[in-house]
Amino acid sequence: MRRRPLTTALTLLAAFAVPLSVMYASGCFGGPDTVIDEPVTISVLHSQKGVGADLLRQMAAEFSASHPNISVALEYGGDPSSVARRLREAVGAGEAPTLAEVPETALLGLRDAGVIQPLQNYIASRSYGLELEDLDDFWPCFVAPNTVGRQVWGMPFSHRVIALAYDPDLVPEPPRTWAELMEVAGVLTRRGPDPANSTFGVALQPGADLFTLLLYSNGGLLLAGDPPKYVFNSPAGTTALEYLYEIASLRKSVLLTTGSPARAVAEGRAAMAVGEVSWCENDPSREVMALAPLPDGGAPATMAPGTSLVITSGLSPAHGEAAWRFLRWLMRPENVARWSAATGDVPVRRSAMDEQVWRLGPGMSWNWRRIVGGLEAAAYPPVTPNWPRVKAEMTTAVSRYLLGEFGSSKTLLDGLVDSANRSLGGP
């Protein structure tokens, strides 16, 4: 969906914060301090590997040490989409984990399937809930995908931001506009008979995310109206698609990759890249690669796709409380900062940037602070039941268009929008 200015984002936050304030005032959630009267074990199905898995294991042990009645058992479940699929299967078999790390775009489907539970009662608890200031501390682009029908269904966890990566030896100053990026990419492209021995001006991953970024940057929208309808076949949409065709297919300045575009810069195959990036103090590619905010096309735009942590349905009160306590502990600013500094993810809370571990790590980079600050106006995925399907169809169509399989950008987008709106009522 379209990025939102701060005032609108705060209104969105208020959509679930106001009902909570009423609950606080009425004492609806006074209750006991805890319902955990004996040791409980909670299970977490996650998608972390490497540094993330090691840190999650360490943090789970620290949490259990400070909460003697709660033990945390971790299980790797594959990539986030695999975790979501396994979660559905496990709930159906009565073997569900307590917590799971799933794609933020999966929450609506999991909610409709009755697999996860809303977090409202936990958030509003007088004993172990969140303050309204805590809710306001999360970046708006992470609040919206986790909020459906004035209910909160997940908490943002692991997110990478889309930005510009470049080789500073080849690109002394990063391009400030998309038009400038096209010109610089053309100058820096060196094509040979063998594509494997060629170097390109920019590496891109063709697909829905790239098209959406350019759509937003041109002032376009994915959805509009009430009830919402897909409208990305606007002039902003055709301009975005034709930009990609010109730079990739006509000027041939692009290394199209299904992998990480930034890796192409680190490996010397491209001078620039637009894609997901991270900050990590142990990343050797930082010696040959610099990062900058995305070029401007008239409106600032970026995205930070990632995962959410959800609590499964059908838990005992004690297990539900234990799961929430661990989730809330992970969301403390100091822990968010620690996670961000170690894994390279962006901090999901603004105040994490004030923590010492972040200030003396990622925060030492002026450009990285600018990139993270851009989350204030970042776009977030549509909270519609058919978005995963629409995104997949859009990715396929963009790739085919760049290969010359469609003669008209407008015809392609009109067909996509028509199909998307016809399936808007379901997956």
C-alpha positions as CSV (number, residue, x, y, z in Angstrom):
1,M,0.0,0.0,0.0
2,R,1.0,3.7,-0.3
3,R,3.5,5.0,2.3
4,R,1.9,7.4,4.7
5,P,3.0,10.8,6.1
6,L,3.7,10.9,9.8
7,T,0.4,12.5,10.8
8,T,-1.6,9.8,8.9
9,A,0.6,7.1,10.4
10,L,-0.1,8.3,13.9
11,T,-3.8,8.2,13.1
12,L,-3.3,4.6,12.1
13,L,-1.6,3.9,15.3
14,A,-4.5,5.5,17.2
15,A,-6.8,3.1,15.5
16,F,-5.8,0.4,17.9
17,A,-4.3,2.7,20.6
18,V,-7.6,4.5,21.4
19,P,-9.5,1.3,22.2
20,L,-6.7,0.3,24.5
21,S,-6.8,3.6,26.3
22,V,-10.5,3.0,27.0
23,M,-9.6,-0.5,28.3
24,Y,-7.0,1.0,30.6
25,A,-9.4,3.6,32.0
26,S,-12.2,1.1,32.6
27,G,-10.0,-1.3,34.4
28,C,-11.0,-4.1,32.0
29,F,-7.6,-5.6,32.3
30,G,-6.8,-5.3,36.0
31,G,-6.7,-9.0,36.7
32,P,-4.0,-10.9,38.5
33,D,-0.3,-9.9,38.0
34,T,0.2,-13.3,36.3
35,V,-1.5,-16.6,35.7
36,I,1.8,-18.5,35.5
37,D,1.8,-20.4,38.8
38,E,4.1,-23.3,37.7
39,P,7.0,-23.7,35.1
40,V,5.9,-23.5,31.5
41,T,7.9,-24.1,28.2
42,I,7.1,-22.1,25.1
43,S,8.2,-23.2,21.7
44,V,9.3,-20.8,18.9
45,L,9.4,-21.8,15.3
46,H,11.7,-19.3,13.5
47,S,13.5,-18.7,10.3
48,Q,16.8,-17.4,11.5
49,K,20.2,-18.7,10.5
50,G,23.8,-17.9,11.3
51,V,24.3,-14.8,13.5
52,G,20.5,-14.4,13.9
53,A,20.0,-18.0,15.1
54,D,23.0,-17.7,17.5
55,L,21.7,-14.4,19.0
56,L,18.2,-15.6,19.3
57,R,19.4,-18.7,21.2
58,Q,21.5,-16.4,23.5
59,M,18.6,-14.0,24.1
60,A,16.2,-16.9,24.8
61,A,18.6,-18.2,27.5
62,E,18.9,-14.7,29.0
63,F,15.1,-14.3,29.1
64,S,14.7,-17.7,30.8
65,A,17.3,-16.8,33.3
66,S,15.4,-13.7,34.3
67,H,12.0,-15.4,34.2
68,P,12.6,-18.7,36.1
69,N,9.1,-20.1,35.4
70,I,9.4,-19.7,31.6
71,S,11.6,-21.9,29.4
72,V,12.1,-21.1,25.7
73,A,12.6,-23.9,23.1
74,L,13.7,-22.8,19.7
75,E,13.2,-24.7,16.4
76,Y,14.4,-23.7,12.9
77,G,11.5,-24.0,10.5
78,G,13.0,-23.0,7.2
79,D,12.4,-19.7,5.4
80,P,9.5,-17.5,6.7
81,S,7.1,-18.8,4.1
82,S,7.9,-22.4,5.1
83,V,7.3,-21.4,8.7
84,A,3.9,-20.0,7.9
85,R,3.0,-23.2,6.0
86,R,4.3,-25.4,8.8
87,L,2.3,-23.3,11.3
88,R,-0.9,-24.0,9.5
89,E,-0.2,-27.7,9.3
90,A,0.9,-27.9,13.0
91,V,-2.3,-26.1,14.2
92,G,-4.4,-28.5,12.2
93,A,-2.6,-31.5,13.8
94,G,-2.8,-30.1,17.3
95,E,1.0,-29.6,17.4
96,A,1.4,-25.9,17.0
97,P,4.3,-23.9,18.4
98,T,3.6,-21.2,20.9
99,L,5.3,-18.4,18.8
100,A,6.2,-18.3,15.1
101,E,8.2,-16.0,12.8
102,V,6.2,-15.5,9.6
103,P,6.2,-13.1,6.6
104,E,4.4,-9.9,7.5
105,T,2.2,-10.5,4.4
106,A,1.0,-13.8,5.8
107,L,-0.8,-12.4,8.9
108,L,-4.2,-11.8,7.2
109,G,-4.4,-15.3,5.9
110,L,-3.3,-16.8,9.2
111,R,-5.9,-14.7,11.0
112,D,-8.7,-15.8,8.7
113,A,-7.7,-19.4,9.2
114,G,-7.9,-19.0,12.9
115,V,-4.3,-20.0,13.4
116,I,-3.1,-16.9,15.4
117,Q,-4.6,-14.9,18.1
118,P,-4.9,-11.1,18.5
119,L,-2.5,-9.4,20.9
120,Q,-4.9,-6.7,22.2
121,N,-5.5,-8.2,25.7
122,Y,-1.8,-8.7,26.2
123,I,-0.9,-5.2,25.0
124,A,-3.5,-3.7,27.4
125,S,-2.5,-5.7,30.5
126,R,-1.8,-3.4,33.5
127,S,0.8,-5.9,34.7
128,Y,2.7,-6.8,31.5
129,G,1.3,-4.8,28.7
130,L,2.7,-1.9,26.6
131,E,2.4,1.8,27.2
132,L,0.8,3.9,24.5
133,E,4.3,5.5,24.0
134,D,5.6,2.1,23.1
135,L,3.1,1.7,20.3
136,D,4.0,5.1,18.9
137,D,7.7,4.1,18.9
138,F,7.4,1.5,16.1
139,W,7.9,2.8,12.6
140,P,4.5,3.2,10.8
141,C,5.5,0.8,8.0
142,F,5.7,-2.0,10.6
143,V,2.5,-1.1,12.4
144,A,0.2,-1.3,9.4
145,P,0.9,-4.9,8.2
146,N,0.4,-6.2,11.8
147,T,-2.9,-4.4,12.3
148,V,-6.1,-5.8,10.8
149,G,-9.6,-4.8,11.7
150,R,-8.4,-2.6,14.6
151,Q,-6.7,-5.6,16.1
152,V,-2.9,-6.2,16.4
153,W,-2.0,-9.7,15.2
154,G,1.8,-9.7,15.3
155,M,4.9,-7.7,16.2
156,P,7.6,-6.7,13.7
157,F,10.8,-8.7,14.1
158,S,13.4,-9.1,11.3
159,H,13.4,-6.5,8.5
160,R,15.9,-5.5,5.8
161,V,15.6,-2.2,4.0
162,I,15.8,-1.6,0.3
163,A,18.4,1.0,-0.5
164,L,21.2,1.8,-3.0
165,A,24.5,-0.1,-2.8
166,Y,27.5,1.2,-4.8
167,D,31.2,0.9,-5.3
168,P,32.6,4.2,-4.1
169,D,35.7,3.8,-6.4
170,L,33.4,3.8,-9.4
171,V,30.6,6.0,-8.1
172,P,32.2,8.9,-6.0
173,E,28.7,10.4,-5.4
174,P,25.6,8.2,-5.4
175,P,22.9,9.3,-7.9
176,R,20.2,11.5,-6.4
177,T,17.5,10.8,-8.9
178,W,16.4,7.8,-10.9
179,A,17.2,9.7,-14.1
180,E,20.7,10.3,-12.9
181,L,21.0,6.6,-12.0
182,M,20.1,5.6,-15.5
183,E,22.8,7.9,-17.0
184,V,25.5,6.8,-14.5
185,A,24.6,3.1,-15.1
186,G,25.0,3.6,-18.9
187,V,28.5,5.2,-18.5
188,L,29.7,2.4,-16.2
189,T,28.5,-0.6,-18.2
190,R,31.2,-2.6,-19.9
191,R,29.6,-5.4,-22.0
192,G,31.7,-8.2,-23.6
193,P,30.8,-11.2,-25.8
194,D,30.5,-13.3,-22.6
195,P,28.0,-11.8,-20.1
196,A,29.9,-13.5,-17.3
197,N,32.9,-11.3,-18.1
198,S,30.8,-8.1,-18.4
199,T,30.3,-5.4,-15.8
200,F,27.1,-3.5,-15.5
201,G,26.1,-0.1,-14.2
202,V,23.4,-1.4,-11.9
203,A,22.1,-4.8,-10.6
204,L,18.4,-5.2,-10.1
205,Q,16.1,-8.0,-9.1
206,P,13.1,-7.7,-11.5
207,G,9.8,-8.1,-9.7
208,A,6.9,-6.6,-7.7
209,D,9.1,-4.9,-5.1
210,L,11.2,-3.0,-7.7
211,F,8.1,-2.0,-9.7
212,T,6.3,-0.9,-6.5
213,L,9.3,1.3,-5.4
214,L,9.3,3.1,-8.7
215,L,5.5,3.4,-8.7
216,Y,5.6,5.1,-5.2
217,S,8.6,7.2,-6.3
218,N,6.5,8.5,-9.2
219,G,3.6,9.4,-6.8
220,G,1.5,6.4,-7.7
221,L,-0.6,4.1,-5.5
222,L,-1.2,0.3,-5.4
223,L,-4.6,0.7,-3.8
224,A,-7.1,3.5,-3.6
225,G,-10.7,4.2,-2.7
226,D,-13.2,2.8,-0.1
227,P,-13.6,-0.1,-0.5
228,P,-10.0,-0.2,-1.9
229,K,-9.3,-1.2,-5.4
230,Y,-5.9,-1.8,-7.1
231,V,-5.0,1.2,-9.3
232,F,-1.4,0.6,-10.2
233,N,-2.2,0.9,-13.9
234,S,-2.1,4.7,-13.6
235,P,0.4,6.9,-15.5
236,A,2.8,6.5,-12.6
237,G,2.6,2.7,-13.1
238,T,3.3,2.9,-16.8
239,T,6.2,5.4,-16.2
240,A,7.7,3.0,-13.7
241,L,7.5,0.0,-16.0
242,E,8.8,1.9,-19.0
243,Y,11.8,3.2,-16.9
244,L,12.7,-0.4,-16.2
245,Y,12.4,-1.4,-19.9
246,E,14.6,1.5,-21.0
247,I,17.4,1.0,-18.6
248,A,17.4,-2.8,-18.8
249,S,16.2,-3.8,-22.3
250,L,17.1,-0.7,-24.4
251,R,20.2,0.6,-22.8
252,K,21.3,-2.8,-21.5
253,S,22.9,-1.3,-18.4
254,V,21.4,-3.7,-15.9
255,L,22.5,-7.0,-14.5
256,L,19.2,-8.8,-13.8
257,T,19.5,-11.2,-11.0
258,T,17.3,-13.5,-9.0
259,G,19.8,-13.3,-6.1
260,S,21.0,-10.4,-4.0
261,P,21.7,-7.3,-6.2
262,A,24.0,-5.9,-3.5
263,R,26.2,-9.0,-3.8
264,A,26.9,-8.2,-7.4
265,V,28.5,-4.9,-6.3
266,A,30.6,-6.7,-3.6
267,E,31.7,-9.2,-6.3
268,G,32.6,-6.5,-8.8
269,R,29.9,-7.4,-11.4
270,A,28.0,-4.2,-11.0
271,A,28.8,-0.6,-10.0
272,M,25.5,-0.1,-8.2
273,A,22.6,-2.1,-7.0
274,V,19.0,-1.5,-5.8
275,G,17.9,-4.2,-3.3
276,E,17.7,-5.3,0.3
277,V,20.8,-4.2,2.3
278,S,22.0,-4.6,5.8
279,W,24.5,-3.2,8.2
280,C,26.8,-5.7,9.8
281,E,30.1,-4.9,11.4
282,N,31.6,-8.3,10.3
283,D,30.5,-8.0,6.6
284,P,33.7,-7.9,4.5
285,S,31.8,-6.4,1.6
286,R,31.7,-3.1,3.5
287,E,35.3,-2.4,2.4
288,V,34.2,-2.3,-1.3
289,M,30.6,-1.2,-1.0
290,A,28.9,1.9,0.3
291,L,25.2,2.4,1.0
292,A,22.9,5.4,0.4
293,P,19.2,6.1,0.3
294,L,17.3,5.3,-2.9
295,P,17.2,8.0,-5.6
296,D,14.4,10.4,-5.6
297,G,11.7,10.3,-8.3
298,G,9.6,13.2,-7.0
299,A,8.4,11.4,-3.9
300,P,10.6,9.6,-1.3
301,A,10.1,5.9,-1.3
302,T,11.6,2.8,0.2
303,M,10.4,-0.5,1.7
304,A,11.6,-2.8,4.5
305,P,10.1,-6.2,3.9
306,G,10.5,-8.8,6.7
307,T,8.9,-11.0,9.3
308,S,6.5,-10.7,12.3
309,L,6.3,-12.8,15.4
310,V,2.8,-14.2,16.1
311,I,1.2,-16.1,19.0
312,T,-0.8,-19.1,18.0
313,S,-4.4,-19.6,18.9
314,G,-5.8,-22.2,21.4
315,L,-3.1,-21.8,24.0
316,S,-3.6,-22.1,27.8
317,P,-3.7,-18.7,29.6
318,A,-0.3,-19.5,31.1
319,H,1.3,-20.3,27.8
320,G,-0.3,-17.3,26.1
321,E,1.1,-15.0,28.9
322,A,4.5,-16.6,28.7
323,A,4.7,-16.2,24.9
324,W,3.7,-12.5,25.2
325,R,6.2,-11.8,28.0
326,F,9.0,-13.2,25.7
327,L,7.7,-11.2,22.8
328,R,7.5,-8.0,24.8
329,W,11.0,-8.6,26.2
330,L,12.4,-9.0,22.6
331,M,10.7,-5.7,21.7
332,R,12.5,-3.7,24.4
333,P,14.5,-0.9,22.8
334,E,17.8,-2.2,24.1
335,N,17.1,-5.7,22.7
336,V,15.9,-4.3,19.3
337,A,19.1,-2.2,19.1
338,R,21.2,-5.3,20.0
339,W,19.4,-7.4,17.3
340,S,19.8,-4.7,14.7
341,A,23.5,-4.1,15.4
342,A,24.4,-7.8,15.3
343,T,22.2,-9.0,12.4
344,G,22.2,-5.9,10.1
345,D,18.4,-5.7,10.3
346,V,16.9,-2.2,10.6
347,P,15.6,-1.4,14.2
348,V,11.8,-1.8,14.3
349,R,11.6,0.9,17.0
350,R,12.8,4.5,16.7
351,S,14.2,4.6,20.2
352,A,16.5,1.7,19.5
353,M,18.7,4.2,17.6
354,D,19.4,6.0,20.9
355,E,20.8,2.8,22.6
356,Q,24.6,2.8,23.0
357,V,25.1,-0.5,21.1
358,W,23.4,1.0,18.1
359,R,24.9,4.5,18.3
360,L,28.4,3.0,18.5
361,G,27.7,0.4,15.7
362,P,25.3,1.1,12.8
363,G,24.7,4.7,14.0
364,M,28.4,5.6,13.3
365,S,27.5,5.6,9.6
366,W,25.8,8.8,8.5
367,N,24.4,7.2,5.4
368,W,22.9,4.3,7.4
369,R,21.2,6.7,9.8
370,R,19.7,8.4,6.8
371,I,18.6,5.1,5.3
372,V,16.9,4.0,8.6
373,G,15.4,7.5,9.0
374,G,13.7,7.0,5.7
375,L,11.5,4.3,7.3
376,E,9.3,7.2,8.5
377,A,7.8,7.5,5.0
378,A,8.4,3.9,3.9
379,A,5.7,1.9,2.0
380,Y,4.1,-1.2,3.4
381,P,2.4,-4.1,1.7
382,P,-1.3,-4.1,1.2
383,V,-3.3,-5.8,3.9
384,T,-5.6,-7.6,1.4
385,P,-6.2,-11.4,1.2
386,N,-5.0,-11.6,-2.4
387,W,-1.8,-9.6,-2.2
388,P,0.6,-12.6,-2.2
389,R,-1.1,-13.8,-5.4
390,V,-1.1,-10.4,-7.0
391,K,2.6,-9.9,-6.0
392,A,3.6,-13.2,-7.6
393,E,1.7,-12.4,-10.8
394,M,3.2,-8.9,-10.9
395,T,6.7,-10.3,-10.5
396,T,6.2,-12.7,-13.4
397,A,4.7,-10.0,-15.6
398,V,7.5,-7.5,-15.0
399,S,10.1,-10.1,-15.9
400,R,8.3,-11.0,-19.1
401,Y,7.9,-7.4,-20.0
402,L,11.6,-6.8,-19.7
403,L,12.1,-9.8,-22.1
404,G,9.9,-8.1,-24.7
405,E,6.9,-10.4,-24.3
406,F,4.4,-7.5,-24.0
407,G,4.2,-4.7,-26.5
408,S,2.4,-2.2,-24.2
409,S,3.1,-1.4,-20.6
410,K,-0.5,-0.1,-20.3
411,T,-2.0,-3.3,-21.7
412,L,0.1,-5.4,-19.2
413,L,-0.9,-3.3,-16.2
414,D,-4.6,-3.1,-17.2
415,G,-4.7,-6.9,-17.3
416,L,-2.9,-7.2,-13.9
417,V,-5.2,-4.7,-12.3
418,D,-8.3,-6.4,-13.7
419,S,-7.2,-9.8,-12.4
420,A,-6.2,-8.4,-9.1
421,N,-9.5,-6.6,-8.5
422,R,-11.6,-9.6,-9.6
423,S,-9.8,-11.7,-6.9
424,L,-9.8,-9.0,-4.2
425,G,-12.4,-10.8,-2.2
426,G,-10.2,-13.8,-1.5
427,P,-6.8,-15.5,-2.2
